[in-house]
Every structure is written in structure tokens, then in C-alpha cells.
Amino acid sequence: MTYDVIIAGLGAMGSCAAWQLARRGVRVLGFDRFRPPHAMGSSAGRSRIIREAYWESPFYVPLVRRAYELWEDLGRARGASLLRQTGGLIIGSQEGALVSGAIRSADEHEVPYQVLEASQIRERYPFRPEDNLVGVLEPRAGVLAPEECIAAILEEGARHGAELRFDEPVESWEPIATGDGVRVSTALGVFEAQHLILATGAWMSGALPGVPTRTLPLSVARQTMYWIRPLPGTPWGADRCPVWLWETRSGPVYYGFPDMGDGPKVARHHGGEIVDPDTVNRLVADEESIDLRRFLEQAIPSLAGPVQEAQVCFYTNSPDEHFILDRHPEHPNVLLVSPCSGHGFKFAPTVGEILADACQGMRSPYDLEHFRLQRFLSGDVT
């Protein structure tokens, strides 16, 4: 074989797989339909939260702990930190999914945290929660810059020998008739490898690649992000404010960042319009921010200033909002990775390491059962 592993998609997960494999001396060929880092998929927007008291489920905590180590490794290799620790604050009712889930994960894995009453939150930060809300303050939480991170990952992968081809999408793939490897086609050629990693993000939706009679139950949601000009004199610097998530009584969850240089960034978590990634409207209309601005006026009035910038990105969602990380049901040397339902970027180095282990026949140290295709497909999937 010309290559050991071919990777389709060089966003967060695919680029980390290329980096981890190449640093082990594996012959890697990676393709992307665009030129990463780019704003066409899910790994854009200049900031991503990393947090350890993981409200979604305690089984994520060991994976994110390893991600912290790998982000630090990458930063040392680059000579500049890629992770800025700001602390993180989750606000909601004591019984809500975010607060109760964060406390559960923190207690199970001994993650340091502090519970703040609403009055304490109002004293420390420019948030105005009602008295019946509380906050979970996690000191190790912080911010990753996705474009900077992906650029660094790809440069490290190339430095270790990965061949990376941009503006060249994978058009098709098929198992080699002898059962020994996979053949991949692009507009510029045909390539063979022992293993194939499919990590195409929003383009994983629709027919399961290579098995047109089956469909992955995925949806691609158009999400909008906003950078706000705060009211003058309010303390929104990264040295004063944490990253935050806020579960409202009416259901929506909002999240945001301190001012990292472009103004505080805010967005709604989930709830976007279901779209086709190839035809999505990337212009953000003024009326799309109405609900968000109503929330900000009540809960964070210092962010009631004008919108300075708005962008569109994708959440590629599974029905249970957990990842997909498994072997192809009919071709075990093909690995399916992501979608990550809007919360996966922080885990990318760990996922890259897991994929590298799988391609080399090594057993993962993590419990990956929650990410198997079995939960969606018929019972003949192993």
C-alpha cells in the first residue's frame, strides 16, 4: 500500500488523527474539501470552551482530561500555549440538567468546583441571575482558539510526515476486492491504504458512506454566533470574566466568552434550523438575534450593546447528542468519527489518539460504548 491511513476531512477530528498517526511514523494521506482552517464547517468562530465538570455525562471526563494534556503538549511543541484558562461558570436551577450534571461529573471524578449563590454571582461578575438560580464555578475551564489550533495541528502533522491535500474532497471510496485495504477516489487521482478514517463533519449526514441502503440518523443545524460591543465600563476582559453556560427556565441554553480581543462572543447552544451544508445561507439577518438579545437584556444587561459581527457554523447532531466513534458496520478497516453535536472540539486530540490506536490495532483505554453505531442501526452491527 502507498499509505497506511487515508483521512477524509481535516477539521478538528481528522487533523488530530493525522497528527497523532504521523508522529508515530504512520504513512498518512489527508484530504479536505476546503483549505483548513476555514469557516465552512464546525471548527470556526475564534473560540471554543474547554471544561472538565462535564454536565453531559461523567463518561466524558477521562477523555477531556487527556485532551488537556495533549493541548498542552501541542502548545509546548509550538512554543505558545493554545489554551487560555479563564475559569468556567454554569448557571441554572439546582435541579436543571446543566448544574446537576456538572456537579455529578465533578463529584464522580473529583473535579474541583465551587457552588455560588445568585447573590455571589452578581457580586463577582456582570451576570444578573434571579435568586432561585445557582452557579457551578470550575477553575480549570478555559478557551481554545479553533482556527489557531487546527493550523498548529496540521503543521505538526506535516512536520512529522503527513501528506495533506486541500481543496480536494473525497468523491468515493470502496473496499479493495481482496479485502486488503481501501481505495479512495478524488478528482485528482485514486489512492489506496490499509485504513480509512471518515471525519467529514456535516458531510457525514445522509447515506452512510459506502453503504447507500443505510442512513446515519444525523441532522445538520445552522447555528449563529455573535460578537457584542458591551456597555462602557463593564469588566468583560478574560482576566475578569469566565466562559459561561446558562440554562434558562424556558429551556434554551446560552453560552459565551469574555472579550478575547473582538468583544464578548455569545450564542445559543442547539436549536438552529436544519440545513444542507452545501446550500446553507451563511448571511445572518438582524431578526435572528431577537431571542438572544431578549435573554441578554434580562440576564446580562451589560451585553445589551450592538452586535459587531455574526457568523454561521454547523452542529452535526446525533439523536442523543453523543459522538459517533466506531468502525464501519461492514468494513472494519474504515473508521467513522464525529459528528459531535456541538460539543466536540475540546476532545479532538484525545479522539485523534483513539483513532491512531484503532488503526494500529491497539485497545483503547477509554470506554467507547456510548459512541457506537449500535445504538442507531439494526442489530447486525458489531
Secondary structure, 3 states (H helix, E strand, C coil): CCEEEEEECCCHHHHHHHHHHHHCCCCEEEECCCCCCCCCCCCCCCCEEECCCCCCCHHHHHHHHHHHHHHHHHHHHHCCCCEEECCEEEEECCCCHHHHHHHHHHHHHCCCCEEEEHHHHHHHCCCCCCCCCEEEEECCCEEECHHHHHHHHHHHHHHCCCEEECCCCCCEEEECCCCCCEEEEECCEEEEEEEEEECCHHHHCEEECCEEEEEECCEEEEEEEEEECCCCCCCCECCCCCEEEEECCCCCEEEEECECCCCCEEEEECCCEECCCCCCCCCCCHHHHHHHHHHHHHHCHHHCCCEEEEEEEEEEECCCCCCCEEECCCCCCEEEECCCCCCCHHHHHHHHHHHHHHHCCCCCCCCCHHHCHHHCCCCCCC
